Amino acid sequence: MASKRAIVFSNGHWYHVFNRGIEGRPLFLTKKDYTRFLLTLQYYQYADIPLRYSYFIQLTPGVQERVMQGIMEKPKRITISAYCCMPNHFHLLIRQNIDDGISRYISDVSNSYSKYFNTKNGRIGTLFQGIFKAVHIEGDDQMLHVSRYIHINPYVSSLCEFTSVFQYPWSSLSNYVFGKQDTLVDTTDILSYFSEKQSYKTFITDQMSFAKKNKKMEHLLLE
């Protein structure tokens, strides 16, 4: 019997969405895998996508540009404020903009990436650990702390050193600290709580050592 989700997604509300590889297995084996997942996240943000990403990337550059122009005129079904991809899991801080936006978005992304990964690695079967998990963001403090948790995850998990977490290439932290621009991440909501980008960097570093020592923080943010 398929598991049912207890949480109901509402338009205009923020959620911490995350999932991992089945049995904790890796989701990303190469830089190409990380890049493909991020491009998939970017592509499926919009409503009524006319064709699958696997077909889109086979088009000539000129046709791709015209297709994307049409896609970007459509409403965004979700908005992402923060993300982080780890070897066997991912995190998103995401807002639903239209009815059923998050569920359909994650479904499209997961199906598209699973087909890519399975074809590339000659495997079959489920890639992700069942239905994705989601926690409703209930206030400003929780939103800020979840954004920090997502961004320091590579350090807490000992994937990088304290100082190099800001250069970790598979998270949105560089959008906040270095002003990286793309169409995947909207930093407006988070940065509205800070007078300048340096203040957000300070907010991040203040709890990094504590978070690594205190794994209870993860428990509180994932339930």
The 8 nearest C-alpha neighbors of each residue, nearest first, counted from 0:
[[1, 2, 3, 129, 130, 4, 5, 128],
 [2, 0, 3, 130, 129, 4, 131, 5],
 [3, 1, 0, 4, 130, 129, 5, 131],
 [2, 4, 5, 1, 130, 6, 0, 7],
 [3, 5, 6, 2, 7, 130, 132, 133],
 [6, 4, 3, 7, 133, 2, 8, 132],
 [5, 7, 4, 8, 133, 135, 134, 3],
 [8, 6, 9, 5, 4, 135, 99, 133],
 [7, 9, 6, 10, 95, 99, 101, 12],
 [10, 8, 12, 11, 7, 95, 98, 99],
 [9, 11, 95, 96, 12, 97, 98, 8],
 [10, 12, 95, 96, 94, 9, 13, 97],
 [13, 11, 94, 10, 9, 95, 14, 136],
 [12, 14, 94, 136, 93, 135, 95, 11],
 [15, 13, 135, 136, 93, 134, 92, 16],
 [14, 16, 92, 134, 133, 91, 93, 135],
 [17, 15, 133, 91, 132, 90, 14, 92],
 [18, 16, 90, 132, 89, 131, 91, 133],
 [17, 19, 131, 88, 89, 132, 128, 127],
 [20, 18, 88, 87, 128, 127, 23, 21],
 [19, 21, 127, 24, 23, 128, 87, 26],
 [20, 22, 128, 127, 23, 126, 24, 19],
 [23, 21, 24, 20, 128, 19, 127, 25],
 [24, 22, 20, 21, 87, 19, 25, 128],
 [23, 25, 20, 22, 21, 87, 26, 19],
 [26, 24, 87, 86, 27, 20, 23, 28],
 [25, 27, 87, 20, 86, 88, 24, 28],
 [26, 28, 86, 32, 25, 29, 33, 87],
 [27, 29, 32, 25, 26, 86, 30, 33],
 [30, 28, 32, 31, 27, 33, 34, 86],
 [31, 29, 33, 32, 34, 28, 27, 35],
 [30, 32, 34, 29, 33, 35, 28, 27],
 [33, 31, 35, 29, 27, 30, 34, 36],
 [34, 32, 30, 36, 35, 31, 27, 37],
 [33, 35, 31, 37, 32, 36, 38, 30],
 [34, 36, 32, 38, 33, 37, 31, 39],
 [37, 35, 39, 33, 38, 34, 40, 32],
 [38, 36, 40, 34, 39, 35, 41, 33],
 [39, 37, 41, 35, 40, 36, 42, 34],
 [38, 40, 36, 42, 41, 37, 108, 35],
 [41, 39, 37, 38, 42, 43, 108, 36],
 [40, 42, 38, 183, 39, 43, 44, 37],
 [43, 41, 39, 40, 44, 38, 52, 45],
 [42, 44, 45, 41, 40, 39, 104, 108],
 [45, 43, 75, 42, 41, 77, 76, 40],
 [44, 46, 75, 43, 76, 74, 73, 48],
 [45, 47, 76, 48, 74, 75, 73, 44],
 [48, 46, 49, 45, 73, 70, 74, 50],
 [47, 49, 46, 50, 45, 70, 43, 51],
 [50, 48, 47, 51, 70, 66, 46, 69],
 [51, 49, 48, 52, 54, 55, 53, 47],
 [50, 52, 54, 53, 55, 49, 48, 111],
 [51, 53, 55, 54, 56, 50, 39, 42],
 [52, 54, 51, 55, 56, 57, 111, 115],
 [55, 53, 52, 57, 51, 56, 50, 58],
 [54, 56, 52, 57, 58, 53, 51, 50],
 [57, 55, 58, 54, 53, 52, 63, 59],
 [56, 58, 54, 55, 59, 53, 63, 52],
 [59, 57, 56, 55, 63, 62, 60, 54],
 [58, 60, 62, 61, 63, 57, 56, 64],
 [61, 59, 63, 62, 64, 58, 56, 65],
 [62, 60, 64, 63, 59, 65, 58, 66],
 [61, 63, 65, 59, 64, 60, 58, 66],
 [64, 62, 60, 66, 61, 65, 58, 67],
 [63, 65, 67, 61, 62, 66, 60, 68],
 [66, 64, 68, 62, 67, 63, 69, 61],
 [65, 67, 63, 69, 68, 64, 62, 70],
 [68, 66, 70, 64, 69, 65, 71, 63],
 [69, 67, 65, 71, 66, 70, 64, 72],
 [68, 70, 66, 67, 72, 71, 65, 73],
 [69, 71, 67, 72, 68, 73, 66, 48],
 [72, 70, 73, 68, 69, 67, 45, 74],
 [71, 73, 70, 69, 68, 74, 67, 45],
 [72, 74, 71, 70, 45, 46, 75, 69],
 [75, 73, 45, 46, 76, 72, 71, 96],
 [76, 74, 45, 77, 44, 46, 73, 96],
 [75, 77, 100, 96, 97, 46, 45, 44],
 [78, 76, 95, 96, 75, 94, 44, 100],
 [77, 79, 94, 93, 80, 95, 75, 185],
 [80, 78, 93, 184, 81, 92, 185, 94],
 [81, 79, 185, 184, 92, 186, 93, 78],
 [82, 80, 92, 171, 91, 79, 146, 184],
 [81, 83, 91, 90, 170, 171, 92, 149],
 [82, 84, 170, 90, 89, 169, 149, 150],
 [83, 85, 89, 169, 170, 88, 90, 86],
 [84, 86, 88, 87, 89, 83, 153, 169],
 [87, 85, 27, 25, 26, 88, 84, 28],
 [86, 88, 25, 26, 20, 19, 85, 24],
 [89, 87, 19, 85, 18, 86, 20, 84],
 [88, 90, 84, 17, 83, 85, 18, 19],
 [89, 91, 17, 83, 82, 16, 149, 84],
 [92, 90, 82, 16, 93, 81, 15, 17],
 [93, 91, 15, 81, 80, 14, 79, 82],
 [92, 94, 79, 14, 13, 78, 91, 80],
 [95, 93, 13, 78, 12, 77, 14, 11],
 [94, 96, 77, 10, 100, 11, 101, 97],
 [97, 95, 76, 10, 77, 11, 94, 100],
 [98, 96, 76, 100, 10, 95, 99, 77],
 [97, 99, 100, 10, 96, 9, 95, 76],
 [100, 98, 102, 101, 103, 97, 8, 95],
 [101, 99, 76, 97, 98, 103, 95, 102],
 [100, 102, 104, 103, 95, 99, 105, 77],
 [103, 101, 105, 104, 99, 100, 106, 8],
 [104, 102, 106, 100, 101, 105, 107, 99],
 [103, 105, 101, 107, 106, 102, 100, 108],
 [106, 104, 108, 102, 107, 103, 109, 101],
 [105, 107, 103, 109, 104, 108, 110, 102],
 [106, 108, 104, 110, 105, 109, 111, 103],
 [107, 109, 105, 111, 106, 110, 39, 112],
 [108, 110, 106, 112, 111, 107, 105, 113],
 [111, 109, 113, 107, 108, 112, 106, 114],
 [110, 112, 108, 114, 109, 113, 107, 115],
 [111, 113, 115, 109, 114, 110, 116, 108],
 [114, 112, 116, 110, 115, 111, 109, 117],
 [115, 113, 117, 111, 112, 116, 118, 110],
 [114, 116, 112, 118, 113, 117, 119, 111],
 [117, 115, 113, 119, 118, 114, 112, 120],
 [116, 118, 122, 120, 114, 119, 121, 115],
 [119, 117, 121, 115, 116, 120, 114, 122],
 [118, 120, 116, 117, 121, 115, 122, 114],
 [121, 119, 117, 118, 122, 116, 115, 123],
 [122, 120, 118, 117, 119, 123, 116, 115],
 [121, 123, 117, 120, 118, 124, 119, 116],
 [124, 122, 117, 121, 125, 118, 126, 114],
 [125, 123, 126, 122, 117, 113, 127, 114],
 [124, 126, 127, 123, 21, 113, 128, 129],
 [125, 127, 21, 20, 113, 124, 128, 26],
 [128, 126, 20, 21, 129, 19, 125, 18],
 [129, 127, 21, 20, 19, 18, 130, 22],
 [128, 130, 127, 131, 21, 125, 18, 2],
 [129, 131, 132, 128, 2, 18, 127, 4],
 [130, 132, 18, 17, 129, 133, 16, 128],
 [133, 131, 17, 16, 18, 130, 134, 15],
 [132, 134, 16, 15, 14, 17, 135, 131],
 [133, 135, 15, 14, 222, 136, 16, 221],
 [134, 136, 14, 137, 13, 15, 133, 6],
 [137, 135, 14, 13, 138, 142, 141, 134],
 [138, 136, 135, 141, 139, 142, 13, 140],
 [137, 139, 141, 140, 136, 142, 143, 13],
 [138, 140, 142, 141, 143, 137, 136, 144],
 [141, 139, 143, 142, 138, 144, 137, 145],
 [140, 142, 144, 138, 143, 139, 145, 136],
 [143, 141, 139, 145, 140, 144, 136, 146],
 [144, 142, 146, 140, 141, 145, 139, 147],
 [143, 145, 147, 141, 146, 142, 148, 140],
 [146, 144, 148, 142, 147, 143, 141, 149],
 [145, 147, 143, 149, 144, 148, 81, 142],
 [148, 146, 144, 150, 145, 149, 203, 151],
 [147, 149, 145, 151, 146, 150, 152, 144],
 [150, 148, 146, 152, 147, 151, 83, 145],
 [149, 151, 147, 148, 152, 172, 146, 83],
 [150, 152, 148, 154, 153, 149, 147, 155],
 [151, 153, 155, 149, 154, 150, 156, 148],
 [154, 152, 158, 156, 151, 155, 159, 157],
 [155, 153, 157, 159, 156, 152, 151, 158],
 [154, 156, 211, 152, 157, 153, 151, 210],
 [155, 157, 153, 154, 158, 152, 211, 159],
 [158, 156, 154, 159, 155, 153, 160, 152],
 [157, 159, 153, 156, 154, 160, 155, 152],
 [158, 160, 154, 157, 153, 164, 163, 161],
 [159, 161, 163, 162, 154, 164, 157, 158],
 [162, 160, 163, 164, 154, 159, 207, 208],
 [163, 161, 160, 164, 165, 159, 166, 154],
 [162, 164, 166, 165, 160, 161, 159, 167],
 [163, 165, 167, 166, 162, 161, 159, 154],
 [166, 164, 163, 167, 172, 173, 162, 176],
 [167, 165, 163, 164, 168, 173, 172, 162],
 [166, 168, 164, 165, 169, 170, 163, 153],
 [169, 167, 166, 170, 173, 171, 165, 172],
 [170, 168, 84, 167, 83, 33, 171, 85],
 [169, 171, 83, 82, 172, 168, 84, 167],
 [170, 172, 174, 173, 82, 81, 83, 184],
 [171, 173, 175, 174, 170, 150, 176, 165],
 [174, 172, 176, 177, 175, 171, 179, 165],
 [175, 173, 179, 178, 172, 171, 177, 176],
 [176, 174, 172, 173, 178, 177, 196, 186],
 [175, 177, 173, 178, 174, 196, 172, 200],
 [178, 176, 173, 179, 174, 175, 172, 196],
 [177, 179, 174, 175, 176, 180, 173, 196],
 [180, 178, 174, 177, 173, 181, 175, 176],
 [181, 179, 178, 174, 182, 184, 183, 173],
 [182, 180, 183, 184, 179, 174, 185, 41],
 [181, 183, 184, 41, 180, 185, 42, 44],
 [184, 182, 41, 181, 79, 185, 40, 44],
 [185, 183, 79, 80, 182, 186, 181, 81],
 [184, 186, 80, 187, 79, 183, 78, 188],
 [185, 187, 80, 189, 188, 190, 184, 175],
 [188, 186, 190, 185, 189, 191, 80, 184],
 [187, 189, 191, 190, 186, 80, 185, 192],
 [190, 188, 191, 187, 186, 192, 143, 80],
 [189, 191, 192, 193, 187, 188, 186, 196],
 [190, 192, 188, 189, 193, 187, 194, 186],
 [193, 191, 190, 189, 194, 188, 143, 199],
 [194, 192, 190, 195, 191, 198, 199, 196],
 [193, 195, 198, 192, 196, 191, 190, 197],
 [196, 194, 197, 198, 193, 199, 190, 191],
 [195, 197, 199, 198, 176, 175, 200, 190],
 [198, 196, 200, 199, 195, 201, 176, 194],
 [197, 199, 201, 196, 200, 195, 193, 202],
 [200, 198, 202, 196, 201, 197, 203, 193],
 [199, 201, 197, 203, 202, 198, 176, 204],
 [200, 202, 198, 204, 203, 199, 205, 197],
 [201, 203, 199, 200, 205, 204, 198, 206],
 [202, 204, 200, 201, 205, 147, 199, 206],
 [203, 205, 201, 207, 206, 202, 200, 208],
 [206, 204, 202, 203, 207, 201, 208, 209],
 [207, 205, 209, 204, 208, 210, 203, 202],
 [206, 208, 210, 204, 209, 205, 211, 151],
 [209, 207, 211, 210, 206, 212, 205, 204],
 [210, 208, 206, 212, 211, 207, 213, 205],
 [211, 209, 213, 207, 212, 208, 206, 216],
 [210, 212, 155, 208, 209, 213, 207, 214],
 [211, 213, 209, 210, 214, 208, 155, 207],
 [212, 214, 210, 215, 211, 209, 216, 217],
 [213, 215, 216, 217, 212, 210, 211, 218],
 [216, 214, 218, 217, 213, 219, 210, 220],
 [217, 215, 214, 219, 218, 213, 220, 210],
 [218, 216, 220, 215, 219, 214, 221, 148],
 [217, 219, 215, 221, 216, 220, 222, 214],
 [220, 218, 216, 217, 221, 222, 215, 214],
 [221, 219, 217, 218, 222, 216, 145, 134],
 [220, 222, 218, 219, 217, 134, 133, 15],
 [221, 220, 219, 134, 218, 133, 217, 132]]
